[in-house]
Amino acid sequence: MLLYAVTDRAWTGRQTLYEQVECALKGGITCLQLREKHLDETGFYEEAVEIGRLCRTYHVPFIVNDNVELAVRCHADGVHVGQSDRKAAEARAIIGPNRILGVSAKTVEQAQEAQAAGADYLGVGAVFSTSTKPDASAVSRDTVRQICSAVKIPVVAIGGIKKDNILQLTGCGADGVALVSAIFSAADIEKECRELRKLARKMTEETQ
């Protein structure tokens, strides 16, 4: 969970999404979530199979966003669901006991409910304002700290995190950071990931 990359094809063009993901993997990301809001089911499935195979080559967990059935079909390592998506308990029943289940949470109550429903980790945010989800309400560092103290599963901070603010999360208890634009909008994704991983490591070590 240290450096968790979430895809967004808004920054493709110079490179394909596949090429961007491979650069991120070379740079040291520790988990990859494939997030597609506009591809049809067939396109999403084909892309998931291809990128999932790439992640396995690098021994990095491959997570599908939202689409629980597709995650099972493409043999993903797991699925991530939000509060407005399928219920965590229902997702767990579909994916079975051996796949990873991630759940978004903004409050201690949501976090505890997700853990009770079988979540393996939580995505908590947005901790900073973010262009990826401009309507996402902010989650304070105090709330992140409270959530981390209230659950036994890993917590990943997400939302507007980049090199110049990542260390502001030091001491909040998060096990890692999830990033979208900070990775995929970079001119040199591999180099950016190496630097982000060092900062994420520093953040978590100082938290401990």
Secondary structure as a PSIPRED ss2 file (coil, helix, strand):
# PSIPRED VFORMAT (PSIPRED V4.0)

   1 M C   1.000  0.000  0.000
   2 L C   1.000  0.000  0.000
   3 L E   0.000  0.000  1.000
   4 Y E   0.000  0.000  1.000
   5 A E   0.000  0.000  1.000
   6 V E   0.000  0.000  1.000
   7 T C   1.000  0.000  0.000
   8 D C   1.000  0.000  0.000
   9 R H   0.000  1.000  0.000
  10 A H   0.000  1.000  0.000
  11 W H   0.000  1.000  0.000
  12 T C   1.000  0.000  0.000
  13 G C   1.000  0.000  0.000
  14 R C   1.000  0.000  0.000
  15 Q C   1.000  0.000  0.000
  16 T C   1.000  0.000  0.000
  17 L H   0.000  1.000  0.000
  18 Y H   0.000  1.000  0.000
  19 E H   0.000  1.000  0.000
  20 Q H   0.000  1.000  0.000
  21 V H   0.000  1.000  0.000
  22 E H   0.000  1.000  0.000
  23 C H   0.000  1.000  0.000
  24 A H   0.000  1.000  0.000
  25 L H   0.000  1.000  0.000
  26 K H   0.000  1.000  0.000
  27 G H   0.000  1.000  0.000
  28 G C   1.000  0.000  0.000
  29 I C   1.000  0.000  0.000
  30 T C   1.000  0.000  0.000
  31 C E   0.000  0.000  1.000
  32 L E   0.000  0.000  1.000
  33 Q E   0.000  0.000  1.000
  34 L E   0.000  0.000  1.000
  35 R C   1.000  0.000  0.000
  36 E C   1.000  0.000  0.000
  37 K C   1.000  0.000  0.000
  38 H C   1.000  0.000  0.000
  39 L C   1.000  0.000  0.000
  40 D C   1.000  0.000  0.000
  41 E H   0.000  1.000  0.000
  42 T H   0.000  1.000  0.000
  43 G H   0.000  1.000  0.000
  44 F H   0.000  1.000  0.000
  45 Y H   0.000  1.000  0.000
  46 E H   0.000  1.000  0.000
  47 E H   0.000  1.000  0.000
  48 A H   0.000  1.000  0.000
  49 V H   0.000  1.000  0.000
  50 E H   0.000  1.000  0.000
  51 I H   0.000  1.000  0.000
  52 G H   0.000  1.000  0.000
  53 R H   0.000  1.000  0.000
  54 L H   0.000  1.000  0.000
  55 C H   0.000  1.000  0.000
  56 R H   0.000  1.000  0.000
  57 T H   0.000  1.000  0.000
  58 Y C   1.000  0.000  0.000
  59 H C   1.000  0.000  0.000
  60 V C   1.000  0.000  0.000
  61 P C   1.000  0.000  0.000
  62 F E   0.000  0.000  1.000
  63 I E   0.000  0.000  1.000
  64 V E   0.000  0.000  1.000
  65 N E   0.000  0.000  1.000
  66 D C   1.000  0.000  0.000
  67 N C   1.000  0.000  0.000
  68 V H   0.000  1.000  0.000
  69 E H   0.000  1.000  0.000
  70 L H   0.000  1.000  0.000
  71 A H   0.000  1.000  0.000
  72 V H   0.000  1.000  0.000
  73 R H   0.000  1.000  0.000
  74 C C   1.000  0.000  0.000
  75 H C   1.000  0.000  0.000
  76 A C   1.000  0.000  0.000
  77 D C   1.000  0.000  0.000
  78 G E   0.000  0.000  1.000
  79 V E   0.000  0.000  1.000
  80 H E   0.000  0.000  1.000
  81 V E   0.000  0.000  1.000
  82 G C   1.000  0.000  0.000
  83 Q C   1.000  0.000  0.000
  84 S C   1.000  0.000  0.000
  85 D C   1.000  0.000  0.000
  86 R C   1.000  0.000  0.000
  87 K C   1.000  0.000  0.000
  88 A H   0.000  1.000  0.000
  89 A H   0.000  1.000  0.000
  90 E H   0.000  1.000  0.000
  91 A H   0.000  1.000  0.000
  92 R H   0.000  1.000  0.000
  93 A H   0.000  1.000  0.000
  94 I H   0.000  1.000  0.000
  95 I H   0.000  1.000  0.000
  96 G C   1.000  0.000  0.000
  97 P C   1.000  0.000  0.000
  98 N C   1.000  0.000  0.000
  99 R C   1.000  0.000  0.000
 100 I E   0.000  0.000  1.000
 101 L E   0.000  0.000  1.000
 102 G E   0.000  0.000  1.000
 103 V E   0.000  0.000  1.000
 104 S E   0.000  0.000  1.000
 105 A E   0.000  0.000  1.000
 106 K C   1.000  0.000  0.000
 107 T C   1.000  0.000  0.000
 108 V H   0.000  1.000  0.000
 109 E H   0.000  1.000  0.000
 110 Q H   0.000  1.000  0.000
 111 A H   0.000  1.000  0.000
 112 Q H   0.000  1.000  0.000
 113 E H   0.000  1.000  0.000
 114 A H   0.000  1.000  0.000
 115 Q H   0.000  1.000  0.000
 116 A H   0.000  1.000  0.000
 117 A C   1.000  0.000  0.000
 118 G C   1.000  0.000  0.000
 119 A C   1.000  0.000  0.000
 120 D C   1.000  0.000  0.000
 121 Y E   0.000  0.000  1.000
 122 L E   0.000  0.000  1.000
 123 G E   0.000  0.000  1.000
 124 V E   0.000  0.000  1.000
 125 G E   0.000  0.000  1.000
 126 A C   1.000  0.000  0.000
 127 V C   1.000  0.000  0.000
 128 F C   1.000  0.000  0.000
 129 S C   1.000  0.000  0.000
 130 T C   1.000  0.000  0.000
 131 S C   1.000  0.000  0.000
 132 T C   1.000  0.000  0.000
 133 K C   1.000  0.000  0.000
 134 P C   1.000  0.000  0.000
 135 D C   1.000  0.000  0.000
 136 A C   1.000  0.000  0.000
 137 S C   1.000  0.000  0.000
 138 A C   1.000  0.000  0.000
 139 V C   1.000  0.000  0.000
 140 S C   1.000  0.000  0.000
 141 R H   0.000  1.000  0.000
 142 D H   0.000  1.000  0.000
 143 T H   0.000  1.000  0.000
 144 V H   0.000  1.000  0.000
 145 R H   0.000  1.000  0.000
 146 Q H   0.000  1.000  0.000
 147 I H   0.000  1.000  0.000
 148 C H   0.000  1.000  0.000
 149 S H   0.000  1.000  0.000
 150 A H   0.000  1.000  0.000
 151 V C   1.000  0.000  0.000
 152 K C   1.000  0.000  0.000
 153 I C   1.000  0.000  0.000
 154 P C   1.000  0.000  0.000
 155 V E   0.000  0.000  1.000
 156 V E   0.000  0.000  1.000
 157 A E   0.000  0.000  1.000
 158 I E   0.000  0.000  1.000
 159 G C   1.000  0.000  0.000
 160 G C   1.000  0.000  0.000
 161 I C   1.000  0.000  0.000
 162 K C   1.000  0.000  0.000
 163 K C   1.000  0.000  0.000
 164 D C   1.000  0.000  0.000
 165 N C   1.000  0.000  0.000
 166 I H   0.000  1.000  0.000
 167 L H   0.000  1.000  0.000
 168 Q H   0.000  1.000  0.000
 169 L H   0.000  1.000  0.000
 170 T C   1.000  0.000  0.000
 171 G C   1.000  0.000  0.000
 172 C C   1.000  0.000  0.000
 173 G C   1.000  0.000  0.000
 174 A C   1.000  0.000  0.000
 175 D C   1.000  0.000  0.000
 176 G E   0.000  0.000  1.000
 177 V E   0.000  0.000  1.000
 178 A E   0.000  0.000  1.000
 179 L E   0.000  0.000  1.000
 180 V C   1.000  0.000  0.000
 181 S H   0.000  1.000  0.000
 182 A H   0.000  1.000  0.000
 183 I H   0.000  1.000  0.000
 184 F H   0.000  1.000  0.000
 185 S C   1.000  0.000  0.000
 186 A C   1.000  0.000  0.000
 187 A C   1.000  0.000  0.000
 188 D C   1.000  0.000  0.000
 189 I H   0.000  1.000  0.000
 190 E H   0.000  1.000  0.000
 191 K H   0.000  1.000  0.000
 192 E H   0.000  1.000  0.000
 193 C H   0.000  1.000  0.000
 194 R H   0.000  1.000  0.000
 195 E H   0.000  1.000  0.000
 196 L H   0.000  1.000  0.000
 197 R H   0.000  1.000  0.000
 198 K H   0.000  1.000  0.000
 199 L H   0.000  1.000  0.000
 200 A H   0.000  1.000  0.000
 201 R H   0.000  1.000  0.000
 202 K H   0.000  1.000  0.000
 203 M H   0.000  1.000  0.000
 204 T H   0.000  1.000  0.000
 205 E H   0.000  1.000  0.000
 206 E H   0.000  1.000  0.000
 207 T H   0.000  1.000  0.000
 208 Q C   1.000  0.000  0.000
